[in-house]
Amino acid sequence: MKTLVADAGFLVALWREVDQHHTWAVAVAQANPPPWVTCEAVWSEAEHLLGPTGRASLRTACRRGALQIVAVFADETSALMDLLEKYDDIPMSVADACIVRLTEVLPGPLVLTTDADFKIYRRHSRKAVPCLLP
């Protein structure tokens, strides 16, 4: 079973028609329909980037269960700190660390993202993060 993990770049591109990756995000969403899993940090980042007009779509997706928000930080603090320290030179954001950690704990993860840093990050120390990028 595939678990679709949504990053902020994907969510923003999906709901902001002027985003350079909008067409790609729509095609990915059609090929990989919800539910999508994300974390609080990504949701917060997407809310901020989408602004007042896009927030409504994001919130509707949450209410309908299309976007499922998983609490990561409280239960995975040590693992997240390890990731943040490992990738301090990039630097890795808290949202990215949460996404990588989700790929370590969820079955069959596939990250939907526009962030090429996910090609650099490794899950379980050495495994590539499975992701779809534009």
Residue pairs with C-beta under 8 A, 6 or more apart in sequence:
1 107
1 108
2 32
2 108
2 109
2 110
3 37
3 106
3 107
3 108
3 109
3 110
4 32
4 34
4 35
4 36
4 37
4 110
4 112
5 36
5 37
5 38
5 99
5 102
5 103
5 106
5 109
5 110
5 111
5 112
6 36
6 37
6 38
6 42
6 67
6 111
6 112
7 38
7 42
7 95
7 96
7 99
7 111
7 112
7 113
7 114
7 115
7 118
8 42
8 45
8 46
8 49
8 95
9 21
9 113
9 114
9 115
10 25
10 28
10 112
10 113
10 114
11 38
11 42
11 46
11 50
11 58
11 67
12 19
12 46
12 49
12 50
12 54
12 114
13 19
13 20
13 21
13 22
13 24
13 25
13 114
14 22
14 25
14 26
14 29
15 50
15 54
15 57
15 58
16 22
16 49
16 50
16 54
19 25
21 114
21 134
24 114
24 134
25 112
25 114
28 112
28 132
32 110
32 112
32 132
34 61
34 65
34 66
34 67
35 65
35 66
35 67
35 68
36 66
36 67
36 68
36 112
37 68
37 70
37 102
37 106
38 46
38 67
38 68
38 69
38 70
38 99
39 69
39 70
39 71
39 72
39 73
39 95
39 98
39 99
39 102
40 69
40 71
40 72
40 73
40 98
41 72
41 73
41 93
41 94
41 95
41 98
42 95
42 98
42 99
43 58
43 62
43 67
43 69
44 95
45 93
45 95
46 58
47 55
47 58
50 57
50 58
58 67
61 67
62 68
62 69
70 102
72 80
72 98
72 101
72 102
73 80
73 94
73 98
76 98
76 101
76 105
79 101
79 104
80 94
80 97
80 98
80 101
83 92
83 97
83 100
83 101
83 121
84 91
84 92
84 94
84 97
86 92
87 96
87 97
87 120
87 121
90 117
90 120
92 100
92 117
92 121
96 115
96 117
96 118
96 121
99 111
99 113
99 118
99 129
100 118
100 121
100 123
100 129
102 109
103 109
103 111
103 123
103 129
103 130
104 123
104 124
109 129
109 130
110 130
110 131
110 132
111 118
111 129
111 130
111 131
111 132
112 131
112 132
113 131
113 132
113 133
114 133
114 134
115 133
116 133
118 129
118 131
118 133
119 128
119 129
119 131
119 133
121 129
122 128
122 129
123 129
